[in-house]
Amino acid sequence: MAAANVPEPGVEPGLRFACVLDGRGGAVHKSWDQVLAWRPEDGVLWIHLERGHPDTARWISRESGIDPVIGEALLADESRPRVESSGDGLLIVLRGIGREGIGCESGGVDLVPIHLWIDGQRVVSLRDRDHALGALRDIRNAHAAGKGPLRPGDLLVQIADKVVKDLEPVLDAMDEEIDRLEDVVLTTADSTVRHALSELRRRSIHLRRYLAPQRDALYRLQSEDCTWLSERDKVRLREVIDKVLRFIEYLDSIRDRAVILHEDLSSVLSERIARTSNRLTAMAALLLPPSLIAGILGMNVGGLPGTQDSNAFYLVLILMVVLTAAVVVVLRRIKWM
């Protein structure tokens, strides 16, 4: 069965997997030795490598037959999405969701790069050693089931489509989070909500920073005239581009909603502080007359009235109550209370 031809990855140094497309939706596994012995007449070769492994660098630079400039670009740390043409081949860098998903060092989404070289007879893909791309696993499973891509152009379109499609559940989770925070802002306002909003906005900006050049790279793919990229492939690429555009608008919406909620939260906190300040001011105004009278009568000087009168204390208390009531009336009229 076709599934027997897809071994577990990592069985050989630097080689994640290698296979030859059989043109019927399946693929035949190849080892390093078989890769070295491969010829174009054997079929389309797809080889997936660890970018930082020395065996990968040696094969790319010495044994692959790839132009040295292209080889350097494939092995470079630069991972910004882009497309460069060379003859009838394309150098492509895309970014997608890793198998780890949420929780990268940026505090957002684990976006991992994939470097591709496609020349019509070979598809060479490279991934970072410590980051696996979930999209390739799905394509390998499709090959194992005999329903995988048949040609290099078909394989490229499926990689691009799955790289973009895997972003959808991440964006849905972000949308649910902004909905939840919107409800929380209406009921409470604290520092944890502000931190969550800032984190969500930062995550949306981080994602958009890679989706925008990915959109431009896919536009460039659509306009290339490679012989192995058919019109059907370009139509399917146009659908992928539409999906990327929709996701970018989705991210812009999430970012704008986060900004608005952050402003609403700041307004709620400002109003809370203003109310507290008004209450403290009103309390200070209420206590001002009694404090003034107590201060005057507490002076240690001669001539203070009532020092010899046993009813003076009660008269002073009555005066304080009357003055406090008068202050309450004044504060209510000026709407401080």
SELO-248900 format. One line per field, with one value per residue: x, y, z of N, C-alpha, C in turn; residue in three letters. Coordinates in steps of 0.02 Angstrom, whole numbers, plus 50000, padded with zeros to 5 digits. Last residue first. Example, Ala and Ser with C-alpha at 12.3 -4.5 7.8 and 13.67 -1.06 7.14 Angstrom:
REM SELO-248900
nu	50642,50660;
nv	49888,49716;
nw	50354,50390;
cau	50684,50615;
cav	49947,49775;
caw	50357,50390;
cu	50645,50660;
cv	50002,49835;
cw	50394,50390;
type	SER,ALA;
//
This chain:
REM SELO-248900
nu	48867,48891,48792,48767,48673,48749,48830,48734,48689,48809,48829,48723,48760,48874,48815,48741,48842,48914,48816,48804,48933,48927,48830,48896,48999,48931,48877,48962,49078,49207,49234,49162,49291,49458,49548,49716,49758,49778,49646,49531,49443,49498,49483,49346,49311,49374,49311,49179,49203,49263,49193,49138,49253,49298,49191,49208,49333,49301,49210,49293,49382,49293,49259,49385,49409,49306,49342,49460,49411,49334,49436,49510,49413,49404,49534,49527,49427,49497,49601,49527,49473,49589,49630,49521,49532,49655,49625,49534,49616,49697,49602,49573,49697,49705,49600,49649,49758,49690,49634,49749,49792,49697,49742,49868,49834,49776,49886,50035,50198,50301,50349,50321,50288,50203,50094,50078,50190,50154,50052,50128,50201,50099,50058,50174,50177,50059,50091,50184,50113,50003,50057,50088,49962,49904,49985,49956,49822,49837,49908,49816,49715,49781,49806,49675,49637,49724,49685,49507,49343,49187,49088,49140,49253,49196,49151,49275,49335,49259,49295,49430,49420,49362,49469,49568,49508,49509,49646,49671,49596,49671,49798,49791,49781,49914,49967,49878,49913,50049,50039,49959,50041,50150,50086,50052,50179,50228,50087,49996,49962,49868,49800,49852,49879,50004,49970,49906,50014,50085,49999,50007,50142,50143,50071,50148,50318,50422,50573,50707,50764,50660,50654,50645,50620,50623,50564,50604,50559,50520,50589,50585,50628,50579,50569,50461,50455,50320,50243,50156,50088,50139,50257,50368,50397,50232,50098,49998,50084,50166,50175,50163,50090,50208,50280,50393,50491,50555,50623,50588,50644,50687,50783,50724,50633,50574,50467,50439,50429,50581,50692,50863,50963,50994,50979,50926,51028,51126,51062,51058,51196,51226,51094,51098,51158,51175,51303,51347,51246,51154,51238,51289,51172,51132,51235,51218,51058,50965,50855,50816,50713,50633,50605,50528,50544,50453,50547,50656,50711,50800,50867,50952,51056,51030,50915,50967,51038,50933,50781,50610,50442,50329,50158,50001,49937,49996,50126,50214,50350,50467,50538,50605,50619,50723,50892,50988,51016,50864,50742,50652,50483,50429,50387,50285,50250,50137,50036,50013,50042;
nv	53299,53401,53490,53608,53560,53477,53570,53642,53542,53514,53636,53631,53524,53582,53685,53607,53536,53642,53691,53583,53586,53710,53680,53586,53667,53761,53734,53784,53911,53950,53953,54030,54095,54132,54209,54145,53996,53871,53817,53748,53826,53815,53678,53662,53744,53672,53548,53580,53631,53510,53397,53420,53428,53296,53234,53290,53234,53098,53100,53141,53032,52932,52981,52976,52838,52801,52868,52799,52670,52697,52740,52623,52544,52611,52589,52451,52441,52497,52403,52289,52327,52334,52197,52138,52201,52154,52018,52024,52068,51953,51859,51905,51887,51747,51715,51765,51679,51559,51592,51603,51472,51423,51486,51429,51297,51319,51355,51283,51281,51238,51350,51510,51644,51727,51780,51708,51743,51872,51843,51781,51890,51969,51884,51889,52021,52003,51905,51961,52058,51995,51937,52053,52110,52011,52021,52149,52131,52038,52114,52215,52137,52087,52207,52245,52140,52162,52283,52304,52316,52238,52239,52276,52197,52071,52081,52094,51974,51893,51943,51913,51772,51748,51794,51701,51587,51622,51625,51487,51429,51489,51448,51343,51404,51435,51307,51256,51333,51305,51166,51165,51231,51141,51028,51078,51099,50964,50847,50788,50779,50633,50518,50404,50411,50467,50594,50639,50642,50744,50849,50856,50891,51018,51091,51100,51102,51109,51163,51140,51162,51234,51157,51156,51068,51053,50968,50949,50983,51116,51177,51254,51268,51347,51353,51403,51459,51474,51550,51530,51678,51749,51767,51749,51616,51542,51495,51391,51269,51162,51147,51317,51400,51477,51567,51545,51576,51509,51516,51427,51401,51429,51563,51606,51719,51728,51783,51781,51808,51803,51738,51716,51625,51521,51415,51474,51562,51472,51417,51526,51535,51409,51312,51139,51017,50946,50940,51060,51131,51033,50944,51028,51065,50938,50906,51005,51082,51184,51132,50970,50940,50844,50825,50754,50733,50662,50534,50483,50578,50646,50531,50490,50458,50534,50469,50348,50389,50436,50356,50384,50324,50376,50426,50464,50521,50481,50519,50484,50578,50517,50585,50603,50686,50744,50731,50749,50577,50483,50484,50591,50526,50360,50334,50289,50171,50123,50189,50120,49940;
nw	52246,52164,52121,52181,52271,52349,52414,52490,52577,52645,52711,52801,52878,52938,53013,53103,53168,53228,53317,53403,53459,53526,53621,53695,53749,53829,53951,54047,54020,54015,53882,53795,53687,53732,53803,53769,53679,53600,53498,53478,53413,53284,53256,53261,53153,53049,53056,53026,52888,52822,52798,52673,52595,52602,52535,52408,52376,52375,52269,52165,52159,52118,51992,51930,51928,51842,51726,51699,51675,51561,51474,51462,51398,51277,51230,51217,51122,51013,50999,50969,50847,50771,50774,50709,50583,50541,50533,50425,50324,50318,50278,50150,50090,50096,50009,49891,49876,49850,49728,49652,49650,49563,49448,49437,49407,49283,49210,49288,49298,49219,49157,49231,49240,49377,49441,49556,49629,49667,49755,49852,49900,49952,50058,50132,50175,50263,50357,50442,50507,50557,50673,50748,50763,50844,50958,51003,51037,51141,51234,51263,51320,51433,51503,51533,51615,51723,51780,51751,51754,51708,51610,51489,51480,51456,51325,51264,51292,51207,51082,51081,51079,50956,50878,50909,50856,50721,50698,50714,50611,50498,50469,50384,50259,50225,50209,50116,50001,49983,49959,49844,49753,49747,49691,49566,49514,49513,49525,49612,49789,49852,49877,49935,50068,50065,50019,50135,50221,50160,50186,50326,50342,50290,50389,50506,50516,50659,50717,50732,50604,50477,50314,50139,49986,49819,49690,49518,49395,49417,49517,49672,49836,49989,50163,50287,50459,50576,50707,50837,50903,51045,51111,51041,51051,51044,51062,50957,50867,50849,50713,50648,50514,50398,50264,50125,49988,49840,49685,49538,49367,49244,49297,49443,49549,49714,49840,50020,50195,50284,50331,50330,50345,50200,50115,50002,49967,49928,49815,49730,49709,49651,49582,49616,49624,49741,49792,49857,49924,49969,50039,50141,50209,50255,50340,50441,50463,50453,50382,50342,50194,50074,49905,49773,49600,49472,49383,49319,49236,49321,49443,49596,49678,49789,49831,49870,49982,50064,49999,49960,49933,49815,49820,49735,49630,49515,49505,49603,49662,49772,49922,50084,50243,50316,50331,50429,50437,50436,50497,50503,50499,50458,50283,50166,50105,50162,50097,49980,50000;
cau	48842,48950,48795,48818,48652,48696,48860,48772,48642,48776,48877,48724,48699,48881,48860,48707,48790,48947,48841,48746,48911,48974,48816,48838,49016,48965,48836,48955,49007,49177,49278,49132,49224,49414,49492,49662,49764,49797,49704,49587,49432,49496,49549,49388,49289,49390,49384,49196,49178,49298,49232,49094,49211,49340,49205,49147,49326,49350,49188,49236,49408,49327,49207,49352,49455,49308,49279,49463,49457,49302,49382,49542,49438,49346,49512,49577,49414,49436,49617,49568,49428,49550,49674,49537,49472,49646,49674,49513,49561,49727,49633,49520,49669,49753,49596,49587,49770,49732,49590,49708,49831,49695,49674,49863,49871,49734,49834,49980,50143,50269,50314,50356,50274,50261,50115,50024,50184,50211,50038,50080,50236,50138,50011,50153,50225,50061,50040,50206,50180,49995,50033,50141,50013,49875,49983,50024,49839,49799,49937,49881,49702,49755,49862,49717,49602,49729,49748,49567,49400,49242,49071,49076,49262,49229,49102,49225,49362,49258,49225,49410,49452,49326,49404,49579,49521,49445,49608,49706,49577,49601,49791,49804,49721,49867,50002,49877,49845,50027,50079,49935,49977,50160,50116,49999,50134,50260,50139,50023,49974,49913,49762,49845,49812,49998,50008,49868,49959,50114,50011,49943,50119,50177,50044,50092,50261,50390,50505,50665,50772,50706,50623,50686,50593,50667,50539,50618,50578,50482,50611,50546,50654,50564,50606,50479,50467,50384,50248,50219,50079,50082,50197,50338,50435,50300,50147,50005,50029,50157,50134,50199,50083,50145,50276,50327,50492,50495,50641,50567,50634,50619,50768,50790,50636,50625,50473,50459,50399,50525,50630,50809,50916,51000,51009,50889,50963,51138,51078,50995,51159,51253,51138,51063,51158,51107,51277,51393,51301,51131,51201,51334,51214,51090,51224,51276,51100,51027,50895,50826,50774,50621,50650,50515,50572,50463,50486,50626,50664,50735,50872,50891,51053,51092,50911,50923,51074,50986,50833,50679,50495,50374,50229,50043,49917,49928,50080,50201,50279,50455,50493,50614,50591,50659,50837,50971,51040,50931,50778,50712,50536,50434,50415,50296,50305,50200,50054,50052,50000;
cav	53242,53363,53422,53611,53609,53447,53520,53676,53575,53461,53615,53684,53519,53523,53702,53654,53499,53598,53734,53603,53527,53701,53732,53565,53608,53783,53716,53711,53893,53945,53913,53969,54098,54087,54242,54169,54067,53880,53861,53711,53816,53880,53709,53626,53762,53741,53552,53555,53673,53574,53399,53410,53488,53349,53218,53304,53306,53122,53080,53182,53098,52926,52973,53041,52882,52774,52886,52871,52681,52671,52786,52682,52525,52607,52657,52479,52415,52529,52474,52290,52315,52394,52249,52119,52209,52226,52041,51996,52111,52017,51851,51903,51954,51787,51694,51793,51750,51565,51578,51663,51521,51401,51500,51501,51312,51293,51405,51286,51312,51187,51301,51445,51608,51694,51813,51706,51675,51863,51883,51741,51833,51994,51903,51825,52000,52053,51891,51908,52076,52034,51895,52004,52146,52025,51958,52133,52178,52020,52053,52233,52175,52040,52166,52289,52150,52100,52281,52297,52350,52252,52221,52305,52269,52084,52071,52147,52035,51882,51945,51984,51806,51730,51828,51771,51590,51611,51687,51536,51417,51503,51509,51327,51377,51489,51355,51230,51333,51374,51191,51133,51260,51209,51024,51055,51155,51016,50883,50748,50816,50690,50577,50405,50387,50399,50548,50632,50595,50676,50829,50841,50827,50964,51085,51053,51136,51069,51184,51132,51098,51241,51183,51156,51109,51050,51014,50938,50913,51075,51190,51212,51277,51301,51376,51348,51469,51444,51552,51500,51619,51744,51768,51815,51662,51552,51493,51450,51316,51184,51098,51256,51380,51446,51554,51557,51573,51531,51514,51478,51382,51401,51518,51593,51672,51749,51739,51813,51779,51844,51699,51761,51633,51583,51401,51420,51589,51516,51375,51498,51592,51428,51370,51202,51049,50956,50881,51019,51168,51092,50920,50995,51116,50976,50864,51008,51022,51197,51185,51015,50938,50891,50811,50801,50719,50724,50566,50442,50530,50676,50564,50509,50422,50548,50539,50349,50358,50481,50368,50377,50349,50321,50444,50432,50541,50456,50546,50433,50577,50531,50541,50613,50634,50730,50715,50805,50644,50494,50420,50593,50572,50412,50316,50351,50208,50091,50211,50182,50000;
caw	52284,52185,52095,52128,52220,52307,52370,52438,52531,52606,52659,52750,52838,52894,52958,53058,53131,53179,53263,53363,53420,53471,53571,53657,53708,53768,53892,54043,54013,54082,53925,53820,53717,53694,53771,53811,53692,53671,53507,53507,53485,53319,53256,53309,53221,53061,53067,53093,52943,52829,52860,52731,52603,52630,52605,52446,52380,52423,52336,52184,52176,52183,52044,51938,51966,51910,51759,51712,51731,51621,51492,51491,51465,51321,51244,51261,51189,51038,51013,51029,50904,50783,50801,50778,50623,50550,50582,50489,50346,50336,50344,50200,50096,50133,50079,49918,49887,49911,49785,49662,49689,49633,49472,49450,49468,49338,49221,49239,49335,49261,49116,49232,49177,49348,49379,49507,49602,49621,49695,49814,49870,49895,50005,50103,50123,50208,50307,50397,50483,50496,50619,50732,50725,50778,50919,50982,50984,51081,51207,51234,51259,51383,51479,51492,51552,51685,51742,51793,51723,51754,51679,51507,51488,51520,51379,51255,51324,51280,51104,51082,51136,51017,50874,50926,50928,50754,50694,50757,50682,50511,50509,50454,50290,50240,50252,50184,50027,49995,50015,49906,49771,49770,49758,49611,49523,49554,49488,49557,49727,49857,49856,49863,50050,50091,49976,50073,50236,50162,50117,50294,50369,50254,50321,50503,50484,50607,50703,50791,50638,50533,50374,50199,50041,49876,49742,49589,49404,49370,49449,49626,49769,49933,50103,50243,50387,50558,50634,50815,50862,51002,51152,51038,51092,51023,51115,50999,50867,50917,50749,50668,50583,50418,50336,50154,50061,49876,49756,49585,49437,49248,49242,49414,49493,49666,49782,49958,50135,50263,50324,50309,50401,50239,50180,50035,49989,49986,49873,49755,49737,49717,49575,49621,49559,49716,49757,49817,49894,49931,49980,50094,50177,50210,50282,50396,50469,50489,50353,50398,50233,50129,49960,49828,49666,49511,49408,49371,49206,49304,49378,49560,49614,49752,49810,49812,49925,50041,50050,49938,49977,49833,49819,49785,49697,49527,49455,49553,49648,49701,49886,50012,50199,50347,50285,50387,50458,50410,50498,50544,50481,50507,50347,50202,50075,50181,50164,49977,50000;
cu	48777,48930,48863,48833,48703,48674,48809,48802,48679,48728,48846,48773,48698,48820,48870,48751,48756,48896,48875,48769,48852,48954,48863,48818,48957,48981,48871,48915,49002,49104,49250,49176,49202,49345,49447,49607,49706,49811,49716,49649,49489,49490,49551,49458,49332,49372,49405,49271,49193,49270,49266,49132,49165,49300,49248,49157,49264,49345,49236,49212,49351,49353,49238,49298,49421,49352,49278,49399,49461,49346,49347,49489,49471,49366,49451,49559,49464,49421,49556,49586,49466,49503,49634,49580,49485,49585,49667,49560,49535,49673,49666,49549,49614,49727,49644,49579,49708,49744,49628,49659,49791,49737,49668,49794,49865,49768,49788,49931,50086,50211,50277,50314,50312,50241,50175,50045,50133,50208,50093,50058,50190,50175,50048,50102,50209,50114,50043,50155,50206,50062,50029,50120,50069,49925,49955,50026,49910,49816,49902,49913,49767,49742,49839,49776,49644,49694,49754,49628,49459,49298,49125,49058,49197,49236,49133,49172,49313,49282,49220,49337,49432,49354,49362,49513,49532,49453,49540,49667,49611,49580,49719,49799,49731,49806,49955,49913,49842,49958,50056,49974,49951,50094,50126,50025,50078,50215,50172,50084,50010,49922,49804,49806,49801,49931,50002,49904,49916,50061,50041,49953,50053,50155,50076,50065,50205,50329,50477,50593,50722,50706,50675,50648,50637,50639,50583,50582,50590,50497,50576,50568,50618,50605,50596,50510,50477,50393,50318,50218,50147,50078,50134,50277,50406,50334,50218,50061,50043,50101,50121,50152,50121,50146,50208,50331,50422,50507,50583,50595,50615,50603,50696,50780,50708,50629,50526,50462,50418,50496,50570,50746,50858,50948,51011,50914,50922,51072,51091,51008,51093,51217,51163,51113,51120,51105,51209,51359,51343,51189,51179,51298,51261,51130,51180,51269,51158,51074,50962,50876,50771,50678,50643,50559,50552,50486,50504,50560,50632,50685,50803,50909,50994,51091,50971,50913,51032,51021,50884,50726,50564,50432,50270,50115,49958,49903,50009,50151,50265,50381,50489,50569,50608,50621,50773,50911,51022,50952,50849,50752,50596,50492,50411,50322,50322,50260,50120,50075,50044;
cv	53217,53301,53388,53541,53615,53496,53487,53625,53608,53492,53561,53666,53572,53514,53643,53672,53545,53561,53693,53646,53544,53641,53726,53617,53588,53724,53733,53689,53818,53923,53903,53928,54029,54087,54198,54203,54089,53954,53873,53753,53778,53870,53775,53656,53727,53763,53623,53560,53645,53619,53466,53418,53482,53413,53271,53289,53326,53198,53105,53165,53144,52994,52969,53036,52949,52817,52861,52894,52755,52683,52763,52733,52585,52590,52658,52552,52443,52506,52509,52361,52316,52386,52313,52172,52193,52240,52116,52020,52089,52067,51917,51898,51956,51858,51734,51775,51783,51638,51582,51653,51585,51446,51479,51520,51385,51307,51383,51341,51324,51215,51250,51393,51541,51652,51780,51735,51672,51793,51873,51778,51791,51938,51926,51836,51932,52035,51940,51892,52023,52052,51934,51960,52099,52063,51970,52069,52164,52067,52032,52172,52194,52076,52118,52250,52193,52105,52217,52289,52344,52286,52237,52291,52303,52159,52088,52143,52093,51945,51938,51992,51880,51765,51811,51810,51662,51615,51681,51602,51465,51488,51520,51388,51363,51462,51411,51275,51309,51375,51262,51157,51231,51240,51094,51052,51139,51076,50935,50780,50774,50726,50640,50464,50386,50368,50477,50587,50585,50624,50760,50818,50807,50896,51028,51042,51085,51107,51144,51151,51087,51178,51192,51188,51101,51097,51003,50990,50897,51002,51146,51229,51228,51320,51324,51378,51402,51450,51528,51497,51595,51678,51762,51821,51732,51603,51500,51441,51377,51234,51119,51209,51316,51427,51526,51544,51591,51524,51546,51464,51442,51379,51495,51541,51665,51696,51770,51760,51818,51816,51742,51721,51679,51585,51462,51408,51536,51544,51417,51456,51569,51487,51393,51259,51114,50982,50892,50968,51126,51123,50980,50973,51085,51028,50899,50964,51025,51138,51195,51069,50984,50884,50866,50780,50775,50706,50628,50470,50484,50626,50591,50544,50443,50514,50556,50420,50360,50452,50418,50392,50336,50350,50384,50455,50510,50475,50522,50457,50527,50525,50563,50563,50652,50678,50701,50794,50697,50565,50428,50530,50566,50458,50373,50334,50272,50128,50181,50204,50062;
cw	52252,52225,52107,52100,52164,52253,52325,52389,52474,52555,52615,52694,52784,52850,52910,52999,53081,53136,53209,53304,53375,53428,53511,53604,53664,53722,53826,53982,54004,54080,53995,53866,53742,53727,53731,53772,53736,53685,53581,53517,53518,53394,53294,53313,53273,53132,53083,53108,53013,52885,52871,52797,52663,52641,52638,52520,52420,52432,52389,52254,52198,52205,52113,51992,51979,51954,51831,51748,51750,51682,51556,51513,51499,51392,51289,51279,51239,51109,51043,51049,50970,50842,50818,50811,50697,50594,50594,50545,50414,50359,50366,50270,50149,50143,50122,49992,49917,49927,49851,49720,49701,49677,49545,49475,49487,49405,49278,49257,49285,49303,49158,49194,49174,49287,49346,49440,49546,49589,49643,49751,49828,49860,49943,50047,50093,50156,50249,50343,50435,50465,50553,50673,50703,50734,50849,50940,50958,51023,51142,51201,51224,51317,51425,51463,51505,51617,51701,51748,51771,51717,51729,51580,51511,51532,51447,51309,51318,51316,51179,51101,51139,51078,50935,50925,50950,50830,50727,50757,50730,50583,50532,50499,50364,50279,50273,50233,50100,50027,50033,49967,49836,49793,49787,49683,49572,49567,49534,49524,49675,49791,49859,49836,49975,50073,49999,50023,50174,50177,50114,50222,50336,50278,50283,50433,50475,50580,50645,50780,50694,50574,50428,50256,50102,49930,49802,49631,49478,49376,49398,49555,49724,49872,50049,50180,50351,50482,50613,50738,50837,50968,51110,51081,51091,51067,51092,51049,50909,50923,50820,50704,50596,50492,50353,50229,50086,49951,49794,49654,49480,49319,49245,49359,49469,49611,49736,49903,50072,50199,50307,50295,50384,50294,50226,50105,50025,50013,49936,49817,49766,49749,49644,49616,49558,49645,49724,49771,49846,49892,49937,50031,50125,50172,50230,50334,50420,50494,50388,50377,50293,50180,50012,49886,49714,49581,49449,49397,49256,49274,49360,49494,49571,49683,49767,49786,49862,49979,50022,49997,49948,49873,49843,49779,49752,49597,49464,49500,49592,49689,49813,49976,50127,50308,50325,50342,50406,50425,50472,50545,50527,50489,50396,50272,50112,50154,50186,50044,50000;
type	MET,TRP,LYS,ILE,ARG,ARG,LEU,VAL,VAL,VAL,VAL,ALA,ALA,THR,LEU,VAL,VAL,MET,LEU,ILE,LEU,VAL,LEU,TYR,PHE,ALA,ASN,SER,ASP,GLN,THR,GLY,PRO,LEU,GLY,GLY,VAL,ASN,MET,GLY,LEU,ILE,GLY,ALA,ILE,LEU,SER,PRO,PRO,LEU,LEU,LEU,ALA,ALA,MET,ALA,THR,LEU,ARG,ASN,SER,THR,ARG,ALA,ILE,ARG,GLU,SER,LEU,VAL,SER,SER,LEU,ASP,GLU,HIS,LEU,ILE,VAL,ALA,ARG,ASP,ARG,ILE,SER,ASP,LEU,TYR,GLU,ILE,PHE,ARG,LEU,VAL,LYS,ASP,ILE,VAL,GLU,ARG,LEU,ARG,VAL,LYS,ASP,ARG,GLU,SER,LEU,TRP,THR,CYS,ASP,GLU,SER,GLN,LEU,ARG,TYR,LEU,ALA,ASP,ARG,GLN,PRO,ALA,LEU,TYR,ARG,ARG,LEU,HIS,ILE,SER,ARG,ARG,ARG,LEU,GLU,SER,LEU,ALA,HIS,ARG,VAL,THR,SER,ASP,ALA,THR,THR,LEU,VAL,VAL,ASP,GLU,LEU,ARG,ASP,ILE,GLU,GLU,ASP,MET,ALA,ASP,LEU,VAL,PRO,GLU,LEU,ASP,LYS,VAL,VAL,LYS,ASP,ALA,ILE,GLN,VAL,LEU,LEU,ASP,GLY,PRO,ARG,LEU,PRO,GLY,LYS,GLY,ALA,ALA,HIS,ALA,ASN,ARG,ILE,ASP,ARG,LEU,ALA,GLY,LEU,ALA,HIS,ASP,ARG,ASP,ARG,LEU,SER,VAL,VAL,ARG,GLN,GLY,ASP,ILE,TRP,LEU,HIS,ILE,PRO,VAL,LEU,ASP,VAL,GLY,GLY,SER,GLU,CYS,GLY,ILE,GLY,GLU,ARG,GLY,ILE,GLY,ARG,LEU,VAL,ILE,LEU,LEU,GLY,ASP,GLY,SER,SER,GLU,VAL,ARG,PRO,ARG,SER,GLU,ASP,ALA,LEU,LEU,ALA,GLU,GLY,ILE,VAL,PRO,ASP,ILE,GLY,SER,GLU,ARG,SER,ILE,TRP,ARG,ALA,THR,ASP,PRO,HIS,GLY,ARG,GLU,LEU,HIS,ILE,TRP,LEU,VAL,GLY,ASP,GLU,PRO,ARG,TRP,ALA,LEU,VAL,GLN,ASP,TRP,SER,LYS,HIS,VAL,ALA,GLY,GLY,ARG,GLY,ASP,LEU,VAL,CYS,ALA,PHE,ARG,LEU,GLY,PRO,GLU,VAL,GLY,PRO,GLU,PRO,VAL,ASN,ALA,ALA,ALA,MET;
//
